[in-house]
Amino acid sequence: MAMTKYSKTYVNWGQVPVVLNVSDVCIILRVSDRTVRNLLTAGKLKGRQTDGKWLITKDNLLKFLDGDAA
């Protein structure tokens, strides 16, 4: 699987924005944008689609990582 390389990195959770887009989540999870979109459409990761773009809150990402999503 080819992974997209992003120039942005996060060293700690304090640097992570409160609202994330798909690219931000890709960087944090180290997965492709297709994987993030699949998680969102399957409801495994909670997010909201606005003007065709997915937005994910930092809290929802933390819940997903803790296994508490959906």
C-alpha positions as CSV (number, residue, x, y, z in Angstrom):
1,M,0.0,0.0,0.0
2,A,1.4,3.4,-1.0
3,M,1.3,5.9,1.8
4,T,1.0,9.6,1.2
5,K,3.8,11.6,2.7
6,Y,2.8,14.7,4.6
7,S,5.1,17.5,5.6
8,K,3.2,18.1,8.9
9,T,4.1,16.3,12.1
10,Y,2.9,16.3,15.7
11,V,5.2,15.8,18.6
12,N,2.6,15.7,21.3
13,W,-1.2,16.0,21.8
14,G,-0.9,19.6,22.7
15,Q,0.1,20.4,19.1
16,V,-2.9,18.5,17.7
17,P,-5.8,20.9,16.6
18,V,-9.2,20.6,18.2
19,V,-10.8,19.9,14.8
20,L,-8.9,17.7,12.4
21,N,-9.3,16.9,8.7
22,V,-8.6,13.6,7.0
23,S,-4.9,14.6,6.3
24,D,-4.3,15.3,10.0
25,V,-5.8,12.0,11.1
26,C,-3.6,10.2,8.4
27,I,-0.5,11.8,10.0
28,I,-1.5,10.7,13.5
29,L,-2.6,7.2,12.7
30,R,0.0,6.7,9.9
31,V,-2.5,5.3,7.5
32,S,-3.7,6.3,4.1
33,D,-6.5,8.7,3.5
34,R,-8.6,5.9,2.0
35,T,-8.3,4.0,5.3
36,V,-9.4,7.1,7.3
37,R,-12.4,7.6,5.0
38,N,-13.3,4.0,5.3
39,L,-13.3,4.3,9.1
40,L,-15.5,7.4,8.9
41,T,-18.0,5.9,6.4
42,A,-18.2,2.7,8.5
43,G,-18.9,4.7,11.6
44,K,-15.9,3.3,13.4
45,L,-14.4,6.8,13.7
46,K,-16.9,9.6,14.4
47,G,-16.8,12.6,12.1
48,R,-19.0,15.1,10.3
49,Q,-19.0,15.8,6.6
50,T,-19.2,19.6,5.8
51,D,-19.1,20.8,2.2
52,G,-17.8,17.4,1.2
53,K,-14.9,17.5,3.7
54,W,-14.7,15.3,6.7
55,L,-14.0,16.9,10.1
56,I,-13.1,14.9,13.2
57,T,-12.8,16.3,16.7
58,K,-9.7,15.6,18.7
59,D,-12.0,14.0,21.4
60,N,-13.5,11.6,18.8
61,L,-10.1,10.6,17.6
62,L,-9.0,9.9,21.2
63,K,-12.1,7.8,21.8
64,F,-11.4,5.9,18.6
65,L,-7.8,5.2,19.8
66,D,-9.2,4.1,23.2
67,G,-11.6,1.7,21.5
68,D,-14.7,3.7,22.6
69,A,-15.8,5.1,19.2
70,A,-19.3,4.5,17.9
